[in-house]
């Protein structure tokens, strides 16, 4: 008999949920994780630290209150890395405690160290910190949830201080006066907006013609306008030829010939699956050139008893979807009926201000020749928007012209990632814009934006229908 029914490699969101789901089914479960990485990248270097840093920035800079108290308003004049890190470390510590408690309550064994395959059913575990010999455990089922790390171009010499990746940015010894961010993806733009809010002069270099290509264009333009207002400079259609370190910073050389001086350069060049140390070939598995593992609709790999979930399998690589993938993989592994993941997964981007959306964008609907109407509500027209000092936020509804179903919801501004779930729920239930038109929302709230946007869309459709009936 195997030592465990399930061994999970990695304790991030996907690994946690897979382990707990299997434990709830009465299975013997173990999680393999390094001593200093409980909670995985999500807790220690990724989602939780970056979002906590964002909250610290918003609070200490007083940015959200400047509409009311003036452009010079700040809670603290001289914001240091210590000020920012104090809140981050507090939250990380509490989250690790919560995770350990949850695993303990569900009788999940935590095996400390780095795991690798010795054969398809055997994992070797080495604890580098304890400097002990490799131990072996066997399992009937295995879930790979090792996550990712920042991709580092071979041509770039990272030093952790002047030329850094998104992990190292959390350990800077001071807030830089100038910063170059290479890459305008989610992580790059999130950090660019945070440091811009702190007063850092940020330059974003992106080889593509726009940022956040998967987002609604109007929402992205609103974010770009706001970031430019925070003195962010964008260099689209530009590629980095090299970075030269200097005693007082770095010089970023662009292929166009431009040179950008800065205290610090942060590369945000995508993520690499953490599979190099797994010895996948011993299990009969392979990964692609980005370290990602292929899975089927049940998150099973080409070796049927081995599953993979989370960022290590690629898109969408979100903590929220990773959790659901882990749960579904564990249930499938042990024959427990489970529905598939709902196709309406929300996307949240924690820029300043934040963006969130679910469903289709205008470009996608236009491409697919789906007739739709747009309903828009702007925070500045809501009493709650005036109260909180948010004059730039907006909510956009995309409504089917044929049956009035919601096809997409896009939000920009304060509370966007929370507000979105009203629209997500309505779409998941197959609801129409009529519900929002007739619903009563608490007043004053930002949720009221749904009714305003719904009425806007409905009035436009009524006008079209009236003109179409004229002879």
N, C-alpha and C positions, 0 to 999 in steps of 0.2 A: 504494500500500500504506500502511496506517495506521502511525503511529509505534510503536504497541504493540498486542499482541493483547488485553491487558486493562489498564485503568487503574482503580485502586481509590482512592476518595475517603475517606480516613481510615485511621489505622493502629492503631485499637483492636483488641480481640480478634477481631471479625468480619472486619475489613479485613486483618489479618495473615494469618489462616488462608486467606482467599480468595486473597490474593496468592501465598502459598507453595504452596497446592494447585495453582494454575494454573502456577506455575513448575515444579513437579514433573512436570507434563504436557508440559514443553518449550516453554511459551509465553513470549513477551516481555511482561514485566509491570512496571508502575510503580505506586508508591504516592504519593499527594499528601498532604502533611501539613505543618502549620506547624512552624517550627524548634524551638519550645519545647514542642511537644505530641507528640513521638514516643511512641507507645503509647496515644495518645488519652486520653480522660477516665478510662478504667479505671486507667491507670498514674499519671496526674498529679494528678487531683483526686477520683477515685471509689473504686473497689474496693480497690486496693492501698494507698493512703494510709490509708483508714479502717480496714482490717483490720490494718495495721501499727500504727496508733495504738491499736487495741484490745489488741494484744499488749503494747505498751509500758505501757498502763494496768494490765493484769493483772500484769505483772512488777513495776512500780514500787510499786503499791499493796499487793502481796502478798495480794490479795483471796482468791485460791483457797487460801491457806495458813492463813487465820484460824480454820478449824474445828480445826486442829491446834495453832496457836501463840497463839490468843487474838484477840479482836476488835480489839485495838490494834496488831496486827502490821503493819508496813510496811517495805518495803525502803528507801524514802526518805521522810523526813517532809515536806519541802517540795518538791513536784513542780512544776516549771515547764514552760512551753510549750517552752522550749529542750530540756529532757529528753525530751519527747515527740517533738519535731520531728527530733531528731538521728537516731533510729532510722528514722523515716519517710523522710527525705531519703536515707539510706544505701540503703534498699531500692529507692526509686524510681530512684536512679542506677544500681544494679546491673541492675534490670529493663530500663531503657532500653538499656543495653549489650547485654543478651541479645537484645533485639528487633532492634537494628541488626545484630548478628552474624548472626542467623537470616536476615534479609532479604539481607544481603551474600552469605552462603554459597549462597543460592538464586538469586543474580544478579538480584534485584529492585531496580530503580532507585527511589531516593527523590527525589521532586521536591518541594522545599521551598517552601511557600507555601499560599495559600488557593485552592481550585479552584472554578470555576463553569462551568456549561454555556454554550457559545456556540451549539451546535446539538447534535442527538442523538449525534453521534460526536466532538465537539470540546470539549475542556476548556481554559479559560483559567486560568492560574495566576499569582497575584500574590504576591510575597514582600514583605510590608509592612516587615519588619525590614531587608532589604537595599535597600529603596526602588528596586527595579528595575521596568522596564516589564513589562506582562503578556506572558507567553509562552503559546504554544498547542501542545497535543499532541492527536493523534487516536488513537482506539482502536476496535477492532472491537466489544469488549464493555466495559461499565463496571459497576462495583459501587459503590453508595453505602453507605458505612459511617461516616457522620459522627457518629453517636451523639446524645446529648441534653445539655441543660444544665438547671439547676434552674429550674422555672417561678417567675416573679416576679409576684404579683398587682399590677395597676396601681395599686391603692389604697394600696400599702405603699411607703414611702420607705426603700430600703436604703442603708446607709452603709458597710457592710463592717466595722464595729466594734461598733455597738450593735444594729443590726437587720441580720441577715445571712441568707445561704442556706447550704446544705450545703457549697458550695465554699469560702466565706469562713471557715467555722468552723475550717479547717485553718491559718488564718493569724492567729488571735487573738494578741494580744500578752501575754495572761495567762489563767490558768484562772479563769473567772468563779465568784464565790461563789454566785450565783443565776442560773438560766437558765430561760427559757420556750421550750418546743419546740411549735410550731404544726404539728400533723399527726402522727398516730400510725401512719403507714405504716412500711415497713421502714427507710428511712433515718432517719426521726425517732426511732423506738424504739431503733435501734442507737446513735445519738449520745446519746440520753437515758440509756441504760444506762452508756455509757462515762463521761460526766461525773458521773453519780451515784456511780460507783465511785471517782472522784477526790475525792469529798466535796462536790461542787456540789449545792445544793438545786434540784432540777429539778421544774418543773411542765409536764405535757403537756396540751395543749388539743386536743381532737378533736371535730368536729361530729357524728360518728357515735356509736353507742352502745357500740362496742367497738373494740379495736385488732386489726390483722392479721386481718381478717375471713375470709381464705382459709385460715387455719390451723385445726387441730383446737382446739376450744373448751377442752378440758381442759389442753392444752399451753399455750395462751395464758393461762389462769387461773393456771397454775403460774408462768409468767414474770411476770405481774402481781403475784402475791404476793411474789416475790423482789425485784422492783423497788421495791415499797412498803417492803420491809425495808431498802432502800437510801435510803429517805426520798423516793422519787419520789411526787409528787401528781398524780393524774389528774383532769381535768375533761372527762368525756365528755358528749356532747349539748350542747356549748357551741361557739359561733362567735365569732371575733374581729371586733369592730366597728372597731378601729383600734389603732394603736400610737403613743404619744406619746414622743418622745425627751426626755430630761432630762440635765442636766449630769453626773449620776452614775448614769446608766442609762436605763431605759425603763419606761413604764407601759403594760401591755397591757390594753385595754378590751374586755370581753366583752359580747355583745349582751344577756346576762342582767343586766348592770349591775355585775358584779364587776370589780375592778381588781387586776391582779397586777403588783407591782413586781419588777424583775429587773435585773441588770447587763447582760444580753444577751438578745435574742429571736432564735431561729432559726426561719425558715420552712422547712417541708418539705412543699411544696404540689404534689408531683408533678414530672414532668420534661417538658421541651419539646424536640421534635426539632430538631436543628440543620440546618434546611433553608432558612432565610431568605436565606442568601447564595449558595445554589446556582443561582439563576435556573432553577428547574425548568421554567418555561413554555417556555424555549428548547429543552428536550428533549421537550416534549409531555407533561410530568408535572405533577401537583398534589399538595399535601399537605393534610391535614385541619387543623382549628383548633389541634391540639396539635403540628403540624409532623411528623406521622407519614405514612409512605408506604405505600400498599397494595401487597401482593404476592400471588402465587399460591403453591401448595404447593411450587414449586421456587425461590421467592424472586425470581421475575421480576416486574417491574412491568408496567404496561399497554403500555410500549414494550419489545418482546420482548428486545432485546439489552442492556437496562439492568436490573440487579438491585439489590436493597436488602436489607441484613442488619443484625442487631443491634438496639440500642435504638431506632433511627430507625423501625423498623416496629412498635414497640409490644410488648405482652405476649409472652413473659415478661420481656424486658429484663434478662437475666442474662448475665454474661460467659461462663459455660459454654455456654449455648445459642447465644450469638452466634458463638462459635468454630465450632460445628458448622454453623450456618447459612451462614457464610462458606465453609467447605469444600464443602458441598453445592451452593451457588450456583455456585462456580467449576467444579465437575465437570459440572454440568448445562449451563453455558454452553459448554463445549467437548466436549459429547457423551460424557462419560465416565460409564459406568453407576454409579449410586450409589443406595443405599436411602434412604428418608426418615428423618427424625429419629425416634428411638424415642419412643413416647408417654410412657414412664416417665422423665420428666426430674425430677431431684431439685431441691428448693428448700432453700437454706441461708440462714439469717438470723443474722447475727453480732452478736446481742445478747450481753449478759453476764447469765446463761449463754446459750449459743447454742441455736438451734432448727433442726431439719432434718426434712423429711418427703418421702415419695414415695407416689404412689397416692391412694386415696380417704380422706376423713375420715369420722367417724361420722355427721355430719349428712348428707353426700352419700349414704351407703349407706342411711340411714334414709329419706331423701327418695325414693330410687329403689326402695325396698322390697326391698333385697337382704339376706337373713339373714346375720348375722355374729356372731362371738364375739370378745371382747377378751381379749388376754393382756398382762399388765403386769409389768415388772421394774423395781425401784427400786434406784438405785445404792447406797443405804445398806445394802442386803442383800447387796451384792457385796464380796468382799474388796478388790478393786481400788478400789472406791468409798471404802472406809475408808482405804486407803493414800494416795489423792490428796486426801482431805478433802472429797469431794463427797457430801453427804448428801441433796441435793435432786433430783438427776438422775433421769430415768425413760425407759424405752423402752416403747412401746405397739405391739402387733401387732394388726391387724384381719384376722381369718381367716374365710374362707367356711365357713358351717355345712353347706354342701352337698357341697363337694369338698375342703375344707381348704386351698385355695390362699390365699396371702397377697394381701390386697386393699389394704393400706396399712400403712406403717411410719412412726411418728412418734417423734422423739427430742428430749429436752430435757436439756441439761446438758453437762458437759465432753466434748469430742470428738464432739458430735452430728453435725457435718457429715462427719466421717470415718466414723463408725460406721454411718451410714445406708446406705452402699454395699453392705454385706453383704446387707441386705434388698432393695435395688434389684436386685442381681444375681440373687438367688433369684427375685424376681418376674419379671424379664426372661426367665428360663429356664422359667417356668411351674411353678416348684417349689411344694411344699406345706409345711405346718408340720411334717410328719413328718421332713423332712430336719433341721430345727433340733432336734427332739426327740432324734434319734439321733446328731447330730454331736458331736464332741469339740472343745471350744474350749480354747485355752491358758488356764492358770490361774496367777495371777490376772489377768484382763483385763476390760475393759468389754464386750468382745464376748460374754462369757459371758451377758450380759443377754438375748441372743437365745434361748438355751436355756431360761432361767428363764421368760421371757415365753411361749415356745412351750408349755412344760409347763403353765403357768397356763391358756392357752387350751384345750389338749387336755383338761385335767382338767374344765374347765367343760362342754365338749362331751360328755364321757363321762357327766357327771352328768345332763345334759339327755336323752341317749339312754337312760340307765337308767330315768329317771322316765317317759319316753315309752313304754317297753316294759312298764311295770307295768300290770296289769289289776285 
